[in-house]
Amino acid sequence: MTLGKWYGNIFARIYDPFMHKIEEKIFAHKRHSFLHSLSGDILDVGSGTGANFTYFSKNANVIALEPNKKMMEYAAAKFPVEANIELVLGGIGDGNTDFKNHQFDYIVSTLVLCTIPNPEQAFEHFKKWLKPGGKLILIEHIRSHNHVSGLAQDVINPVWKLVADGCNLNRDTDKMVQDAGFRTVSENHFHVGFRWFEGIYEL
């Protein structure tokens, strides 16, 4: 087993316990607010241990895409859920993500784009995969707009990335989604330790 795979297995094991308090206090409400009314064909990008699964309704047909096999095993343990969920092992841009153009009514990315190696490329895939009128739903942490805090994130990021399984603290993901050509339907910035944003976007 490679060091990367070994650490990925450890990270998968500790992820839910580590996130439990913040999920309970902050993100459970946000996930429910964004996801409970969605119906149709949905791509859950980087579905991890299945944090979104219980919030999808019975009217949701979800493809849950996750590159970490151990994460997927923890996600499978959350079944049964109301939604129809298909687990797909893979990441953006690899052979398992050969989705059809205009396949999805919604693409959901929650706490994921910080780890994707090429987020700009990911947005280009999202644009192809969304149906006309489809929506992109994001909850992500971002680089602070405050100069001092942003610089601190830049300094910390190399170490953070190593211990947090590739997570980048200092990405301007809120700007990336605009630069990719998405139009803001709704957006909100908030602080939970770092600066975060949540939003709904369309082409």
C-alpha positions in Angstrom: 0.0 0.0 0.0 1.4 3.4 -1.0 1.8 6.2 1.6 -0.9 8.2 -0.1 -3.4 5.4 0.0 -2.5 4.5 3.5 -3.0 8.1 4.6 -6.2 8.3 2.6 -7.6 5.3 4.6 -6.7 6.9 7.9 -8.2 10.2 6.8 -11.5 8.5 5.8 -11.6 6.8 9.3 -11.2 10.1 11.2 -13.2 12.4 8.9 -16.7 11.9 10.4 -15.6 12.0 14.1 -13.5 15.1 13.3 -16.4 16.9 11.5 -19.2 15.8 13.9 -19.5 19.0 15.9 -19.3 21.4 13.0 -21.7 19.3 11.0 -24.2 19.2 13.9 -24.0 23.0 14.6 -23.4 24.4 11.1 -23.5 22.2 8.0 -26.4 19.9 8.7 -28.8 22.9 8.4 -27.1 24.1 5.3 -27.1 20.7 3.6 -30.8 20.3 4.4 -31.7 23.8 3.1 -29.9 23.2 -0.2 -30.7 19.6 -0.9 -34.0 18.4 0.6 -36.1 19.9 -2.3 -33.9 18.7 -5.2 -35.4 16.2 -7.7 -34.2 14.7 -10.9 -30.7 13.7 -11.9 -28.0 14.9 -9.5 -24.2 14.5 -9.4 -22.8 14.7 -5.8 -19.1 15.5 -6.5 -16.6 14.1 -4.0 -19.3 12.6 -1.9 -16.8 11.4 0.7 -18.4 9.5 3.6 -21.9 10.4 2.4 -22.6 13.5 4.4 -25.2 14.7 1.9 -27.0 11.3 1.5 -29.6 11.7 4.2 -30.7 15.1 2.9 -31.7 14.0 -0.6 -35.4 13.2 -1.1 -37.0 10.1 -2.6 -37.3 12.2 -5.8 -33.6 12.4 -6.3 -31.5 10.1 -8.5 -28.0 10.7 -7.3 -24.6 9.6 -8.7 -22.2 9.9 -5.9 -18.7 10.4 -7.3 -15.8 9.7 -4.9 -12.1 8.9 -5.6 -11.3 7.5 -2.2 -12.4 3.8 -2.0 -12.3 3.8 1.8 -14.5 7.0 2.0 -17.0 5.2 -0.3 -17.1 2.2 2.1 -18.1 4.6 4.9 -20.7 6.2 2.7 -22.2 2.8 1.8 -22.7 2.1 5.5 -25.1 5.1 5.6 -27.6 3.2 3.4 -30.5 2.8 3.3 -31.6 6.4 2.5 -34.6 7.9 0.7 -32.9 8.9 -2.5 -31.8 6.5 -5.2 -28.0 6.7 -4.9 -25.4 5.1 -7.2 -21.8 5.1 -5.8 -19.1 5.7 -8.5 -15.4 5.4 -7.6 -13.5 8.1 -9.5 -12.5 11.7 -9.7 -13.2 14.6 -12.0 -11.5 14.0 -15.3 -10.6 10.4 -15.0 -12.1 7.4 -16.9 -15.0 6.9 -14.5 -16.4 10.4 -15.1 -17.3 10.0 -18.8 -20.8 11.4 -18.1 -23.0 12.6 -21.0 -23.3 16.2 -21.9 -26.4 17.8 -20.3 -26.9 14.8 -18.0 -27.7 16.4 -14.7 -30.3 18.7 -13.3 -28.1 19.6 -10.4 -24.4 19.3 -9.5 -23.6 19.5 -5.8 -20.1 20.2 -4.5 -19.9 20.6 -0.7 -16.5 20.9 1.0 -14.8 19.4 -2.1 -13.3 21.9 -4.6 -10.5 22.7 -2.1 -9.1 19.2 -2.8 -9.6 18.8 -6.6 -6.2 19.1 -8.3 -7.6 21.3 -11.1 -10.7 23.2 -10.0 -10.9 25.3 -13.2 -11.1 22.1 -15.3 -13.8 20.8 -12.9 -15.9 23.8 -13.6 -15.6 23.2 -17.4 -16.8 19.6 -16.8 -19.7 21.0 -14.8 -20.7 23.3 -17.6 -20.8 20.3 -20.0 -22.7 18.0 -17.7 -25.4 20.3 -16.6 -28.7 20.4 -18.4 -29.9 23.7 -19.8 -31.3 25.5 -16.8 -29.5 23.2 -14.4 -28.0 24.4 -11.2 -24.6 24.1 -9.5 -24.7 24.1 -5.7 -21.6 24.9 -3.7 -20.5 25.1 -0.1 -16.8 25.7 0.1 -14.2 27.4 2.3 -12.0 30.1 0.5 -9.1 32.4 1.0 -9.9 35.3 3.3 -10.6 38.7 1.6 -8.6 40.2 4.5 -5.0 40.7 3.6 -3.5 39.5 6.9 -5.8 36.5 7.2 -5.3 35.6 3.6 -1.5 35.8 4.0 -1.7 33.5 7.0 -3.7 31.0 5.0 -1.0 31.1 2.3 1.7 30.4 4.9 -0.2 27.6 6.6 -1.4 26.0 3.4 1.6 23.7 2.5 1.4 21.9 5.9 -2.4 21.9 6.0 -2.5 20.3 2.5 -0.3 17.5 3.7 -2.3 16.7 6.9 -5.8 17.3 5.4 -5.5 14.9 2.4 -4.9 17.6 -0.3 -7.2 20.3 1.1 -6.1 23.8 0.0 -7.0 26.6 2.5 -6.4 29.5 0.1 -8.4 28.9 -3.1 -10.5 31.8 -4.5 -13.3 29.3 -5.4 -16.0 32.0 -5.2 -14.1 33.9 -7.9 -13.4 30.8 -9.9 -17.1 30.0 -10.3 -17.7 33.5 -11.7 -14.7 33.3 -14.0 -16.0 30.0 -15.3 -19.1 31.8 -16.7 -21.7 30.8 -14.0 -24.3 33.3 -13.0 -25.1 33.8 -9.4 -28.7 32.8 -8.4 -28.0 33.2 -4.7 -24.8 33.5 -2.7 -23.8 34.0 1.0 -20.4 34.4 2.7 -19.9 33.4 6.3 -17.2 32.5 8.8 -16.5 29.3 10.6 -12.9 29.5 11.5 -12.1 30.3 7.9 -14.1 32.3 5.3 -16.7 30.3 3.5 -19.3 30.8 0.8 -22.5 29.0 -0.2 -24.4 29.5 -3.4 -26.5 28.4 -6.3 -25.3 29.1 -9.8 -26.5 28.6 -13.4 -25.1 29.2 -16.9 
